[in-house]
Amino acid sequence: MKNIKIVAPLSSLSERTRLYKLTLFLHDTLGYKNIKHVGWERIPGEREETRFDFEIEKKIILKGGGYGTSKVKGLYFLWLIKTFFYCLKFGKKDIVWALGFESAFPAMMASKIKGFKVVFDDADRFSMIFNFPSIIDKIIRFLEKRTSRGVDFHVVPGAERYDFESKKFYVLKNTPSESQIEKAKEISKNLEKPANFVININGWLGAGRGMNEALQLVNKLDNDDIKILLIGKLDGEAAETLAKHKNVLYKGKLSNAETLANYFLSDLVLTYYDPKLEINQYAESNKWGDAIKTGIGIIVNEEVKSAKFIKENKLGVIVPYNDIDALVKEIQGLFANPSKLSELKENAKKYSEIMPFYEDQLIQLFKKINNEKEEAR
């Protein structure tokens, strides 16, 4: 069996939902026992994999920088260089799963020398995340295109964010793993719904993900039998204040299955993305698939272009990012009229029937990956 190398500028695979689901699939479904993570430890001690019951071989090639600091942008270029040279150690029969352009570009360049296969997992388009000077931005976008066409597969959650075409695109939607959903159902049997109406907010609890708006929302709904389930890492003053609100139940950081279990106690999940950041306009949230597969509604701001299917299939509440009054009105309307909420949930269940689980999508992808390279191209 071929070796799998996951090259990702993260401390831990288990703390990134997309890679956590991938790693479980590789080990439990495909039987890979020799999974290696080549990573970047942002904060000392974060490299520890606490969510797996099997060993992950770990090689940290870059340390420091934290998250959102002024020096992180420069460290990405150091990551590019270190990744290229480390990838030269890989063998021809290896499969390299590279997260982001910053990993896929150097891996692709090394593969031209060493001959291994590269899967470019483009969860967030690099050029849309950072504001680089115009000339650097143009170079990065040019290299993104060349990388897309030079790897074996360019795995994307959706193609809307790309202004070029590539025969290597492979759409891998952010849906939950069936195994995690089944675990979540069992966990949820021992949990109680904390209020008549529950809004779920989970993941990265940062300013650009609607924490200020959520705080305003819970203050305006102070007298209603509505509570917020808050799950994830608090990042910023708004999130810290929100976690302490009397109508908010903060559960901290949970495993994927535990997080999914709390969807079964919820009526809606909030997914807000500040449209000032270009990538947020093309967000492909894990939470959308999670909500649909657990049969609840979705709250999303209308500036998110990739959320068009939510509106078309009546799967949730869609309002402008900065219009809290509109959001409050929609929430109170659902609270006062349970039949409307039931309709949203029923629509989610119907849509779930045509939405594949993550494992199903990965099985099809790895059938292609494990073919001869010429067939993929």
Buried (B, 14 or more C-beta within 10 A) or exposed (E): EBBBBBBBBBBBBBBBBBBBBBBBBBBBBBEBEBBBBBBBBBEEEBBEBEBBEEEBEBEEBBBBBEEEEEEBEEBBEBBBEBBBEBBEEBEEEBBBBBBBBBBBBBBBBBBEEBEBBBBBBBBBBBBBBBEBEEEEBEEBBEBBBEBBBBBBBBBBBBBEBBEEEBEBBBEBBBBBBBBBBEBBBEBBEEEEBBBEBBBBBBBEBBBBBBBBBBBBBBBBBEEBEBBBBBBBEBBBEBBBBBBEBEBBBBBEBBBBBBBBBBBBBBBBBBBBBBBEBBBBBBBBBBBBBBBBBBBBBBBBBBBBBBBEEBEEBBBBBBBEBEBBEBBBBBBBEBBEEEEEBEBBBEBBEBBBEEBBBBBEBBBEBBEEBEEEEEEBE
